[in-house]
Amino acid sequence: MRMLARRLLLPGLTTLALTATGCSSTPHTVAADAAAPATLAPAGDGTSQQLDVAAAPQGTPTPAAVARAGGKGKTEKSSLKVASYDQASGRAVIAKAPQGPAKSPAPGKKPEAGKSAEAGKAPAAGTPSESGASPEAEKPVAVGDVIASAPAPGAPNGLLAKVTEVVGKTDRGTEVKTASTTLASVLNDDKADGKVPVDPSSVTVEPLMKGVTFSWAKSQGVKFGPEGAKLPLGNLRLDVNAAVDTAPDAPASAGASVSGFVQLAPQVEFSYDGGGATGPRSAFLGMSGDWSSQWKLQGRAAASTGAAKRIPFAKLHSAPVIQVGPVPVVVNLDLTCYVQVEADGRVTLDVQQDVKGDFKVGGSYATGKGWTPVSASNVQSTPVKASVTASGKVKGALGAEASVGLYGAVGVSADFAPYLRGEADAKASASSDGKTSLSGSWALYGGFDLSGNLHLQLSLFGTPLFERKIPLGTLNREWALASGHAER
């Protein structure tokens, strides 16, 4: 924990310099964009269709989609479900989805004469009467059929598989052997393009240190956690308030602590154009979202030279199901929030820093060009107050390591780290009321780093394989906040 306080040193120094000079706290904005997702071309042969992209309905089972072997029709919803799946053998049991609960007659009312209680039952979830699926989609599975399923027993990340053998009937359904396949086998030559916000209530959090709390707010006024009432809809927030190790010779009064929050509104971006001759013409998978954070470090810590070390304070995971036409596509999202500080001096500080912005990472595919990275960020930094005694260099960040993929396979990984960096030989203090004191020279910078990789698993779209990870490239932007030389 000693490294935690050391890593947080930078924001303190940065805010100090800005406020100490009497500079305004006007946000500094920097944006950078790489290749944009490929534009979807209009249908050329009249056989493709534009599919809606939306969040799968909650509270009811998500119907599986089935593409029939040799069928001329489109992939359709089905009343079939994956009853169980064994990843090691690739065997699955496919069964009819259970019927809905029986309708109870009104209090004091008996079933009508000639009608059994069975007649009062609701139709089976996902049956043709409700889902619109054709009788063809309701047939038992056969060799060559492709099944796309939401999370199921044994397949927590959903299942996208092709039936290679029908083993036989069991008391639970039809047992089959399966092999992996691609989205091209169920999306065919259709097109889809959309953004789906991640439901914050679906996110699970694993605290990695004491003093971490989780809050969120979603539609219909549902709130969770101590800060839920303050959050805009669709946002989730992690608060941390923890003690950290101090320098060995620091007095008890210089005890160090870190506090603050990270607030996010993540969304999944998905597009697909199946009009290519041997695969999709274009595709895109990515994650984007608004970002805001405020963090405060107080106390004294001994800083040492060498590479910076990260201290993660929470892991977040979500596996939202997005509905691409009839096909349930399971997206896996992971975030690890961390604090990082590197310095080459001894400091005592009291700093509070606000950072706001957004980010976007992903992979874009186009025929003839292959996969290319997409990365963009816009960050604003606003110092609030700072008091620092320092000599040397310091850099601190409050960031997140992120990954996004499909059906449990990582497709894109990224590291987004807004930071503050300072160089000083000074003793200074400043506050938002304008009172400052400073001696020595100093320079202060704000910025962000955004880096990551495209992974082989993006071939799940049905695009050609690539041999190794494709780096997003390190996107770095930095701007001067303030600098100067002063004497008492």
N, C-alpha and C positions, 0 to 999 in steps of 0.2 A: 504493500500500500504506500510505501515511501515514494515510489515512482509516480503515483497518482498526483500527489501535490506538486511534484516537480514538473509533470507534464502540463499541468494546468497553469503554469506560470505565465505563459505567453499572453493569454487574453488580458491578464492583469496589466502587464507592461504596455500592451497595445492601447488599451482604453486610457491608461494613465497619460500617455503622450498626447492623445487627442484632446482630452479634457483639460490637460494642463496648459495648453496653448490658447485656450479660449476658443478653439475651433467649434463650429456648429456640429451638431450630430446628424447632419444631412446624410441619409443613406448613400453608400457607394455601391453602384450596381454594375455588374459585369455579366455579360451573357456570351455563350459560345455554343455553336451548333455544328454538328457533323452532318453526315448524309441523312436526309429525311427519308421516312419510309416511302417505298415505291408507290406511285399512284396506281390505283386499280383501273385497268382498262375496261371499257364497256364490252359487254358480251358481243361476240362476233357471229356466232352460229345460231343464236336464239335458243340454245338448249340449256345454258347455264342460268342460274337465278341468284339474286342478291339475298343473302341470308342475314337475318337480324342477329346482332350480338348483344346479349343482355345477361344479367345475373340469373342463375337458375332459381326458380321459385323456392321459397323456404317453407318449411312446415309440412311438405308433402314429398313422397319419394320422387326422385328424378328419374323419369323413364329412360331405359337404355335405348340406344339407336342401333339399328341393324342394317348393314348393307349386304344384300343377298348375292351369292355367287352367281355370276352369269345373268343377273337381273338387269333389265333395261331401265328400270325405274330408279328413282332417287333413294338415298338413305332415308329411312323413316323411323319415327318413334315406335316403340314396341312395348307390349305388356310384359316382355321377358325381363328378368333381372339376373344378376350374378349372385347366386346364393352363397357361393364360396369360391376361393381361389387359392391355389398353392403356387407360390412364386418359384420354388425350387424345381418343380416338375412341369409347370405350365398348365396344369390341369385345372379345369373350372367346372362348376356345376351350374347349369343354366336352368332356371325355373320360371314359372309364371309368377308374376307379382301377386302378393296376397290381396284379397278383396278388402274393400273398406269396411268400417264398422257398420253393424246393422242399425237401421233407423228404428228408434223406439217409438211406439205409438204415443200420441198425446196422452197426458195423464187421464186415466179413467176411460180411455177409448180402446176398444178391442179391434183386432184386424178385421177387415171387411169379410163378409161371408164369401167363401170360395177362394180366398186368397190366403196363402200360407205366410208364416212369419218370414220365410225365405224371400218372399217377394218384396219385403220392405228393406232388403239390404241394398246398400249403395253399390253401384257398379264397381268392378275392380279398378284400382288405380292404374291409369295408363292404358286402359282397354280402348278398343276402337271407338266406343261410344263417347269417351271423354277426350282422348288424345287425338282423334282423327286419323289414327293409323289404319292402313288398309289391311284386309285379311292376309295379304302376302307378307306383311311385316309381322303377323302374329303366328306364322308357321314355326314349328320347332326348328332349331338351328341345324345346319347341314355343313358339310365340308366346304370350305371356301368362303363361308359367311364371315363378316367382320362385325365385331361387337364393340361399341363404345359405351362405357359405363361410368357413372359417378362412383365415389368411394363405396366399397362393398367389403364384406368379411374376407380378410386375407389380402385385400387390395385397398389399403387406406388412401392411396393416391389415385384411385380409379383404375380402369383397365381399358386398354385399346389393343385388341388382339384378334387374330384370324384363326378360325377353327380349322385344324389340320386333321382331326380324326374324331368321330363320334364313338365314344367308348361304349355307351349304353345307358339304359334307364336305371335310376336309383330311387330310393324313397324320397329323396330331396329334389330330384329333377333329372335332367340329362347331363351326364358327365362327358366332357369333351377335352381333347388336347388342343392347346393353342400355341401360336407363335406370335412374336411381336410383329407389328405392322406400322403403317404411317397414317397421318391424317389425310393424305391424298386418297386413301382407299375409302374414306367415308365422306369427305367433302367433294371429291370428284372434280368437276370443272366449275363448281359454284364459286361465288365470291362472298366475302364477308369483311367487314371493317367496323370496328367499334372500340369504345373505352368503357370499362366496367369498374366502378369504385369498389374497393374492398370493404366488406362489412366489418366494421371494427369489433363487433361482438364475436366474430368468428376467429379472432386472433388469440392465440395462447401465448402466455408470457412466462419465461423462466428467469427469475431474478438470479443474478450471479454475485450479488453482494447484498448486505443488509441495507435497509433503508430505501428500497425500490417499491414504488406503488404504480398501479396501472389504472387508467381512466379512459372512457370513451363515450361518445354520443352518436346516436343513429337516428333514423327517421322516426316519426310518430312520437317524438319527445322522450324516447327511451335513453336513460343515462346510466352510467356506471362509474363507480370510484369516487374518491374525494374531490376530484376536479371535473367530474363529468358535467356538472351544471354550467360550467364556464366554457365548454368546448362547442365550436360550430359542428353542425351535423356532419357525420362521416369522418370525424377526426378521432385519433387515438393519441394518448399522451402517457409518457413515462416520466415519473418524478423520482429523483434520487436525492437522498440526504444522508450522508455517511461521513464518519470520521476517517481520516487518513493518517498515515505515519508522518511524523515530523522529523526534523533534523536531530541527530543524536544529542547535540548540545543545546537544543532549543529549550527555553524555560516553559514551565507549565502554561503560562499565559499565552504562549504562541502555538497552542494546539491547532492542528490543521483540520479542515473539513471541506467537503465539496457538496454543493447543493444546486439544484436547477431542474430543468425539464427538457425533453425533446417531444415535439408535437408533429404528427404526420397525418396526411390524408392520401394514402397510396391508392393507385388505380392500375389495372391491367390494361395494356393496349394490345390488340390482336387484329391482324388483317391477313387475308388469304385470297389469292386469285388463282383458281385452278385451270386457267385457260392455256397453260403451256402444253407443248407437244408430248413431252415425256415426264412431266411433273408440273408443279405450280409455276405460274408465270412470275408471281411475286408473293412475298410473305413478310410478316413483321411480328415480332414478339418483344414486348418490353414492359417496363414498369416506370411510372412517373408519379409525381405527387408534390404537394406543398410541404414545406419544411419550416419549422420555427423552433428556436431553442433559446433558453436563457440559462446561464450557469454562473455560479459564484464560487470562488475559492478564497479561503481565508487561512492564514497561519504561515508557518515557516517550514520549509523542507530543504534538505540537502540535495543539490542537483549534481549529477556526475556526467562526465563526457561519455560518448558512445552513442549507439543507435537508440532511438526512442523506443520505448516499450508501451504497448497498449494495455489498458485495463478495461475489459468489457464489463458492463454492469447489467445487461439484460439481453436475452435472446427472445425473438418473436417469430412465430410461425403461423401461417394460414394456408389453407388449401381450398380457395374458392372455386366453385364450379360455375363456369360461364356457359351459357347456352348459345351455341352457334347453329342457328336453325334448329334441326332436330337433334344435333349432336352435343352431348354434354362433354365439355373439355375441362379437365381438372388442371388448374394452375397451382403450382406450389411456390410460395413466397417465404423467404427467410430473411430476417434482419438481426444483426448483432450490433447493439449500440455500445459505443466505447468512448472513453476519455483518453487523451494522449497529450503528454507534455515532454518536451526535451529542452534542456538548458545546460549552460556551462558555468553557472555561478551559484551563489547562495542568495536566496531571496526571501523576503517577508512581504506578503501582499494581502490586499483586500480588494478583490475585483469582481465586478458584475458585468456581464456582456450579453447583448441581444443579437441574435442572428436570424434573419428571415430570408426565404428564397424558395426555389424549386429545383427539381432535378428530373432528368429523363435518361434512361439507359435502355439499350435494346439492340436487336440485330435485325437488319433489313436484307431481304433476298430479292434479287432480280435475275431473270434468265440472262446468261451471258456475262454477268458480273459476279455471281456468287453472293456469299454473305459479306456484308460490310457493317461496321459498328455504327451505332447511333449514340451520341452522348451530348448532353446539353445541361447547362446549369445557370441560374441567375441568383445571386446572393447579395443581400444587403446586411451591413453590420453597423450597429449603433452602440457606441460606448455609453454606459450609464454612470459608473463611478469607478475610481481606481486609486489605490495607494500602494506604491511599490518601492522597495529598496533593493536595487539590483546592480550587478556589474557583469556584463557579458551579453550573450545572445539567448533568446528564449522563443519557443514556438509551442503553441497549444491548440488542440482541436477537440471538438465534440462531434463525432461522426458516426457512420453506420456502414457495416459491410452487408451487402444485399445480394440475394440471388433470386432468379425467377426461372421457372421451367414448366414443363408439361408432364403430367402423369408420373411425377416423382423424379424425373430426370432434369438435372440442372442445364439450362440453356444459356443463361447470361449471368455473370457475376460482376459485381461492381463495388467500389469503395468510394463513398461520398464523404468528404471531410472539409467543411468550412473551418477556417483557422484564422488565428491572429499571430503575427510575428513581430518581434521587436529586437532592437539592438540598443544597448544603453550603457552608459557609465554615469549613473545618476542616482540621486535620492530625491524622490518627488512624491507629491500627493495632490489629488484633485477630487472635486466633487461636482455634482450637477448644479450646485448653487453658485458656481463660478469661483470659489476660493481655491487658489492653487499656489504651490511652491515647488521650485525646481532648481536643481543645480547640475551642471554637467551637460553632456551631449546625448542625443537620443534620436531614434528613427522608428517609425511605427507603420505597419502594413497590415492590410486585410487581404483575404484571398480564399481560394478553395482548391482542393485537389479532387479529381474524379478519374478513376481508373478502373480497369476490369478486363474481362475476357468473354469472347463467344466460345461456347463449348460444342463438342461434336454432337451432342444430343439434339441440337437444332435440326439435324437431319430428320427428326421425327415428322417434320412437315412433308417429307417425301422429296426433299432436295438432295443433290449429290453430297456425298460425304466429303469432309475435309480432314486432313491428316492430323492436325494439331490445333490447339487453342488459337483463336485469332484475337490478339490484344485489342481492346478498345482504344489503346493509346492513352497516355496520361494527359488529361486536360487540366491545365493549371492556369489560373488567372490570379493576378495579384495587383493591388493598387496601393499607393502611398496614402496613408491617413494623415500623418504629420511628422515633422522632424524639426530639430533646432538645437541651439546651444544657449545655455543660460548660466548666469552666476547669481549667487545669493546677493 
